[in-house]
Every structure is written in structure tokens, then in C-alpha cells.
Amino acid sequence: MLKKYLPFLLLGGLFLTSCDKEDEPNEAPKGAYEKGVFILNEGGFGTPTSEVSYLSRDAKTFSPEVFKQVNGRPLGDAGQSIMFVGDKAYIAVNNSEKIEVVNANTFASVGVINGLKIPRYMAALNATKAYVTEYVGYGFQGYTGTGRVSVLNLATNTVTKTINVGLLPEGLLLYNGKLYVANSDGNTVSVINTTSDEVETTLTVGQAPKHLVLDGNNKIWVLRGGYSGPGALVKIDPANNNALTTFNFPAGTSSAGQLVINGAKNTLFYSYNGKLYAMSTSATAASTTPLLHRDPYGLGIDPETGTLYLGVGGYSSNGWAVRYQPTGGAAIDSFQVRILPNGFYFR
């Protein structure tokens, strides 16, 4: 008798299993900070006042001091940048010469990478290998010595190799097995082979290159420009022997600042000469009409919503994170954060 009803029992079991799967509740959150906007506040130089602020995407949850609140101690002196790799966040703290490693979902400390010399910006090649730019030395006359890129083992939180590049390396970008590094106290971008971890070529892009982004056509854009001459956006074509196209700005009295690209990777947002501009990646000339007459200390754009985030404020008091519409530049709202909000990270 059992054999007679077995196919129906099996079919019923499959049906029930399928229903159970559909009725399963959503996966429980991994922590209070699993998703959202992370604002890095540099803090006052020479003081352990750097901090990470958190804002939920719907702007209903805001915390101005995540690291201190979770870990019961200061983050350190001069927070520079944040990198997310899987369920970990890496926070470069340049004047403390370290990278703090935290659980990205809870922000609880899980380690520290030491042995660094004024770390600036980071990029992860994969889950276990990353790179960080370093200014290297600071003396009475200012920063001294050649800058470098350190290779990080994320499994052991150690430095495995250092690579000499140009002076004061800042932003870096990974593309097609190469690491592009902007040497801000010069006029070059170093190109590092990520297999050999050696510099294989150096590109001359013009004075003071600072930040890099990759567009939807796999072209690399560099924002450059110091105080002694006009700035520019430089487009690098990796598929054409790194051919360069330069989009010059009018002469200004302040240097190039920040550079980000939208989620569709077809519009650049950058600050120059105290103003914020938007420029299509298909444009034939740099924009001459600013989107905002405001100079952000930090700049970010939500890749999902396109909302612009500007960090503003002085060097000794709490700053503000201000949100703007990317088209038209209308202000949405603002949140008081900590001293010198210099970067926005979206997860």
C-alpha cells in the first residue's frame, strides 16, 4: 500500500519544501551598519579626533561617532580614507600611521595594520591583497623622500612589499591588472603591474594629479592642478597605450579638489577653484558653468540614487554633511558630523 502512495507523498514533500522556501523570512541583518552611508571625519590634525559618522540611506538613522561609540576609544589622528572588502572595513589614519580594521557590519575593531608611513588611499585587488599610498616622511621642511605604495596582506594584516613611486602619492585605481597611482607633488601617474608589483611605466599628465575614477567605457579620468597653474581633467585610454586627452580648466586661484563619478559611470563631478562642476564623460570640453558655488572638503555620490554628498566645515569645530540633487544642485538636507568630513562611502 505504501508503494501506491509514495509518488504522491514525494510530490507533496517537494511542494511543501518549495512553499517553505518562499515563506522564509528575510535574512537577519548582520549588524547595525550593514548598509548605509559612511562619512569619514578627518579631525583636527595632531589630535585623536578623527571619527566615522553613519547615515542610513533613508536618512532616518544617524550616528555622528560610530567608531568611538562601538569601541570605547578614539579612532586616531587624521582619518584619511575607508575601504570596504567583504565584511571588513579598513580605515587609513594618516598621522597615526596605521589602518584600523573593523567588522563592517558592527564597526567593532578586529585588528590594526601598522608599519605604515602616512597612509592615504587604498584599493583592494581581491579579498586578501590590497594597496595603500603613503607620503612616507615628514621633516622640518615638510614631506621628504620618495612616496611609495605598500602591498597589504588582508589575511594577516601585514605589509608584504613596498613600491617606490613619485612624490606624495594620493589616489589610486585598479584596472585590468594594473594599479594607477597619482603622484600629487609632481606631474606623473605611476602604473604598477599587480602580478610583479613593480612600476612598469610612468605617465606624464600635468601638474599635481590627485584623484582617479573609471568610467563606463573603461577610460580612466585624473583630476589634476595645483596653485601655480590651471587645472584639468585628463582622460587615459588603457586600451590605446595609455593615450592621454586633456580637458583644461580656466585659470583659478585654488587647486583642484575632489573627483567622483555617478553610478551609471557617465558623469563626473569635481571641485575646482572653489566651485563644484558636473561633466559628461562624452563631453568635448570641460564645463564652464558650476553646478554649485561651493567648495567641498569632501565629496561623494550615492551610486544608487545619484544624491550628492558634500562635506563642509572648519578645522576646529564640527562640520556638516550636506545632501544635494545631482541635477540642478538643490539642497535636500544636512547633518552635523565631526571635524572636517573628507569622504563618503556607500555600502
Residue, then its C-alpha position, 0 to 999 in steps of 0.5 A: m500500500l505504501k508503494k501506491y502512495l509514495p509518488f504522491l507523498l514525494l510530490g507533496g514533500l517537494f511542494l511543501t519544501s518549495c512553499d517553505k522556501e518562499d515563506e522564509p523570512n528575510e535574512a537577519p541583518k548582520g549588524a547595525y551598519e550593514k548598509g548605509v552611508f559612511i562619512l569619514n571625519e578627518g579631525g583636527f590634525g595632531t589630535p585623536t579626533s578623527e571619527v566615522s559618522y553613519l547615515s542610513r540611506d533613508a536618512k532616518t538613522f544617524s550616528p555622528e561617532v560610530f567608531k568611538q561609540v562601538n569601541g570605547r576609544p578614539l579612532g586616531d589622528a587624521g582619518q584619511s580614507i575607508m575601504f570596504v572588502g567583504d565584511k571588513a572595513y579598513i580605515a587609513v589614519n594618516n598621522s597615526e600611521k596605521i589602518e584600523v580594521v573593523n567588522a563592517n557590519t558592527f564597526a567593532s575593531v578586529g585588528v590594526i595594520n601598522g608599519l605604515k608611513i602616512p597612509r592615504y588611499m587604498a584599493a583592494l585587488n581581491a579579498t586578501k591583497a590590497y594597496v595603500t599610498e603613503y607620503v612616507g616622511y615628514g621633516f622640518q621642511g615638510y614631506t621628504g623622500t620618495g612616496r611609495v605604495s605598500v602591498l597589504n596582506l588582508a589575511t594577516n594584516t601585514v605589509t608584504k612589499t613596498i613600491n617606490v613611486g613619485l612624490l606624495p602619492e594620493g589616489l589610486l585605481l585598479y584596472n585590468g591588472k594594473l594599479y594607477v597611482a597619482n603622484s600629487d607633488g609632481n606631474t606623473v601617474s605611476v602604473i604598477n603591474t599587480t602580478s610583479d608589483e613593480v612600476e612598469t611605466t610612468l605617465t606624464v599628465g600635468q601638474a599635481p594629479k590627485h584623484l582617479v575614477l573609471d568610467g563606463n567605457n573603461k577610460i580612466w579620468v585624473l583630476r589634476g592642478g595645483y596653485s601655480g597653474p590651471g587645472a584639468l581633467v585628463k582622460i587615459d585610454p588603457a586600451n590605446n597605450n595609455a593615450l592621454t586627452t586633456f580637458n583644461f580648466p580656466a585659470g583659478t586661484s585654488s587647486a583642484g579638489q575632489l573627483v567622483i563619478n555617478g553610478a551609471k559611470n557617465t558623469l563626473f563631478y569635481s571641485y575646482n577653484g572653489k566651485l563644484y562642476a558636473m561633466s559628461t564623460s562624452a563631453t568635448a570640453a570641460s564645463t564652464t558653468p558650476l553646478l554649485h558655488r561651493d567648495p567641498y572638503g569632501l565629496g561623494i555620490d550615492p551610486e544608487t540614487g545619484t544624491l550628492y554628498l558634500g562635506v563642509g566645515g572648519y578645522s576646529s569645530n564640527g562640520w556638516a554633511v550636506r545632501y544635494q540633487p545631482t541635477g540642478g544642485a538643490a539642497i535636500d538636507s544636512f547633518q552635523v558630523r565631526i571635524l572636517p568630513n573628507g569622504f563618503y562611502f556607500r555600502 
